[in-house]
Amino acid sequence: MTLLEEVIAYLGGLDLDLGPVYSTKMPAAPDRCMAVARYGGSESLLADNYDQVRLQFRCRGPAADVRVAERDAELIYDALNGLEGITLPGGTWLSLMVGLNAGPVYIGQDANGRDEYTVNFRASVSRTASHRENP
């Protein structure tokens, strides 16, 4: 299971009122959806087997109501900012997840006039067995 698959599965277990959540990119439809993607982070911490990964959640809503995308982004921010000390569904140990902005950021509209917001996080994760067994 990839890290993105684990994060998406974790979100699915939170019972949030979100549209479909996709890995890396959003399809043309539906109007309301979200994509979770990885992007460049700092170098790995080899001494303790942790990686400092960056995750971006891009939320899109219907053109008729900008509040939908903003609300979805706020739900993600509230659910994940400060999350610490959990094992994700695929076994990755999440030490800490921190929002890199003070909440959602409006990034404009897509080609179909649908509003989008992003939420960015830094996450300290370990995929080694020692961290999974002894968090």
C-alpha positions as CSV (number, residue, x, y, z in Angstrom):
1,M,0.0,0.0,0.0
2,T,1.4,3.4,-1.0
3,L,1.5,6.3,1.5
4,L,-1.2,8.1,-0.5
5,E,-3.4,5.0,-0.4
6,E,-2.9,4.8,3.4
7,V,-3.8,8.5,3.8
8,I,-6.9,8.1,1.6
9,A,-7.9,5.0,3.6
10,Y,-7.4,6.8,6.9
11,L,-9.6,9.7,5.7
12,G,-12.3,7.2,4.6
13,G,-12.5,5.9,8.2
14,L,-13.1,9.4,9.7
15,D,-16.7,9.6,8.4
16,L,-16.2,13.1,7.0
17,D,-18.7,14.5,4.5
18,L,-16.3,14.7,1.5
19,G,-16.7,13.9,-2.1
20,P,-14.6,11.2,-3.7
21,V,-10.9,11.3,-2.9
22,Y,-8.3,10.5,-5.6
23,S,-4.6,9.8,-5.6
24,T,-2.4,12.5,-7.3
25,K,-4.8,13.9,-9.8
26,M,-8.5,14.7,-10.2
27,P,-10.6,13.4,-13.1
28,A,-12.8,15.8,-15.1
29,A,-15.9,14.7,-13.2
30,P,-17.4,14.8,-10.6
31,D,-17.5,18.5,-9.8
32,R,-16.9,17.9,-6.1
33,C,-13.8,15.9,-5.4
34,M,-10.4,16.0,-3.9
35,A,-6.9,14.8,-4.9
36,V,-4.1,14.0,-2.5
37,A,-0.5,14.3,-3.9
38,R,3.0,14.1,-2.6
39,Y,5.5,16.8,-3.4
40,G,9.2,17.6,-2.5
41,G,10.1,17.6,1.2
42,S,13.3,17.8,3.2
43,E,15.9,15.1,3.2
44,S,15.3,11.9,5.0
45,L,16.5,11.4,8.6
46,L,18.6,8.3,8.1
47,A,19.6,8.1,11.8
48,D,16.1,7.3,12.9
49,N,14.4,6.0,9.7
50,Y,11.9,8.9,9.4
51,D,11.0,10.8,6.2
52,Q,9.6,14.3,6.2
53,V,7.1,14.1,3.4
54,R,4.9,16.9,2.0
55,L,1.3,16.2,1.2
56,Q,-1.2,18.4,-0.7
57,F,-4.9,18.1,-0.6
58,R,-6.6,19.9,-3.5
59,C,-10.3,20.3,-3.1
60,R,-12.7,21.2,-5.9
61,G,-16.4,22.1,-5.7
62,P,-19.2,22.9,-8.1
63,A,-19.0,26.3,-9.9
64,A,-22.3,27.3,-8.4
65,D,-21.0,27.5,-4.8
66,V,-17.4,28.3,-3.8
67,R,-18.2,27.4,-0.2
68,V,-18.2,23.6,-1.0
69,A,-14.5,23.4,-1.8
70,E,-13.6,25.7,1.0
71,R,-15.6,23.6,3.5
72,D,-14.0,20.4,2.3
73,A,-10.5,21.9,2.7
74,E,-11.4,23.1,6.2
75,L,-12.6,19.6,7.1
76,I,-9.2,18.1,6.0
77,Y,-7.2,20.8,7.8
78,D,-9.2,20.3,11.0
79,A,-8.9,16.5,10.8
80,L,-5.2,16.3,10.1
81,N,-3.4,19.3,11.5
82,G,-1.6,18.2,14.7
83,L,-2.4,14.5,14.1
84,E,0.2,12.5,15.9
85,G,1.2,9.0,17.0
86,I,-0.9,6.8,14.8
87,T,-0.4,3.8,12.6
88,L,-1.9,4.4,9.1
89,P,-4.0,1.5,7.5
90,G,-1.0,0.1,5.6
91,G,1.3,0.0,8.6
92,T,3.1,3.4,8.2
93,W,3.8,5.1,11.5
94,L,2.8,8.7,11.5
95,S,4.7,10.6,14.1
96,L,3.2,14.0,13.4
97,M,1.3,15.9,10.7
98,V,1.5,19.7,10.7
99,G,-0.4,22.2,8.4
100,L,2.1,24.4,6.4
101,N,-0.4,27.2,6.1
102,A,-2.9,28.6,8.6
103,G,-5.7,26.7,6.9
104,P,-7.0,26.3,3.3
105,V,-5.6,28.5,0.5
106,Y,-7.8,29.5,-2.5
107,I,-6.0,28.8,-5.8
108,G,-8.6,29.9,-8.2
109,Q,-10.9,28.2,-10.7
110,D,-10.2,25.3,-13.1
111,A,-11.1,25.5,-16.8
112,N,-14.7,24.8,-16.0
113,G,-15.1,27.6,-13.5
114,R,-15.0,25.2,-10.5
115,D,-13.3,26.7,-7.4
116,E,-10.3,25.0,-5.8
117,Y,-8.6,25.2,-2.5
118,T,-5.4,23.5,-1.3
119,V,-4.2,22.4,2.1
120,N,-0.6,21.5,2.5
121,F,1.0,19.4,5.3
122,R,4.4,18.2,6.5
123,A,4.3,14.7,7.8
124,S,6.9,12.8,9.7
125,V,6.5,9.1,8.8
126,S,8.4,5.8,9.2
127,R,7.7,2.7,7.2
128,T,10.2,0.5,9.2
129,A,9.0,-2.4,11.2
130,S,10.7,-1.2,14.4
131,H,8.5,2.0,14.5
132,R,5.3,0.0,13.7
133,E,6.0,-2.4,16.6
134,N,7.2,0.1,19.1
135,P,5.5,3.5,18.5
